[in-house]
Amino acid sequence: MTLLDPFTIIIMSSLMAGAMSIVLFAAHRSFPSEIQGLQHWAGGLLLLVMAALLYSARNSGPILGDIVVLMANSVLLWGIGLAMIGTQVFYGQRPQWRLFHVVWAVGMAGIGYSLFIESDFTIRVAIFSFLVSIFYCSQLWAIIRHGESHFSTTFFAALILFQTLVVLTRGLLVLFGGEYTDLMRPGYFQSLYLATSNFMVLLLAVGFMTVATRRLQAILERRSTLDPLTQVLNRRGFADIYAKERALLQRNCDHLTMLSIDLDFFKAINDSHGHLTGDRVLINIAKVIGKVLRTSDHLARFGGEEFVVLLPGTGIERALSVAERIQGAIKLPCEGIKKGSLLPACTVSIGLACQMDAEEDLDSLLMRADKALYAAKDGGRDRVEIADALAPAMRAVRA
């Protein structure tokens, strides 16, 4: 069986690591700002390439060669440590820079001792292996604690665990005096270890890219269903939620109620105070309504100053109570973004429609709620009106 030269394996893996670094850096530049850590991984891979280049010059002489080996180990620790920092940042953890520097300092002291004082290959390999495993274990802990329940997370964690075991295995083997753990000497173990460890570097980068892509997908899905200004549901998100609640309505023979809410004289607020203040008013309205609702209720902005609330499992009486609380909360003055400034006072008109027939669709329910909202506007604003199809005797209910 023909063995690959260790130097050839290192050069090939270094070229692939460099290419993967470019991919990760490009992803960092194009992904949303919510996804962090890609730049750390890209930098870490570049450092691994630099370490491989330094190792290629290890035979520069007795003293210079040892200096090159020390520098290569230093850069290698930086690269693997930077990947640890990137993983921690990605999962929203505080990066453990102190651990990074302590591990590096201990590694440099130990490896320097094994090179220039004791000249002991076993000490050097054991120290490096166990210190690197600390970086991998720290990443694994971050994934276990903060990773979501998804295949991409499991895949990434499995890769980290496997790489940790590979590194620890070499560290344990070298303690028993195995000369075959010198990776620069030809041999089956050397070739297998180099091929596995270098291939795993690429797989780890792919694994991290997988979880980053998964997060990108979640962010894009969330953005497609949320209103960018108020961060409540938009029409698309509301339609998805309504479809689920309607299915529950059909299954449980229950009912749900919709509130169509519109700010009164919002154009006057924009004209008098400016559109920036108008936006702040809308943001505040969304927050106020959200505080009144239950976690099972759903709030959406349908554009402009119009909001819609869906109240699952809610009849007409409780819906009226919720509408009254919303009106009362909105009338209270609230502090603006600038300290000491108050947002302009405002009121809302509300149209209320209750769905008890599971065959009714969203367009029909919205139409009834909007019709009741127009009646509240025509009736003088700052009112609650109930859709005609429900309870004619209760139509002119005021907040």
PEFEN-V687238 format. One line per field, one symbol per residue. psi: psi as a letter, one per 40 degrees, with the letter a starting at -180 (. if undefined). Layout:
psi: ???
//
This chain:
psi: hhihhdddddddddddddddddddddddddiiedhieddddddddddddddddddefefeidddddddddddddddddddddddddddddeeihhgdddddddddddddddddddeddfhdddddddddddddddddddddddddeiigidddddddddddddddddddddddddefhdeeheehiiddddddddddddddddddddddddddddddddddddeeihddefiiadddddddddddddddddefaiiihhhhhhhfdddddddeiddddddddddddddddddiideihhiheibehihhhgifhaddddddddddddddddhiihadhheiiiiiiiiihhhhhheheehidddddddddddddddddeeifihihidecgdeedfhi.
//
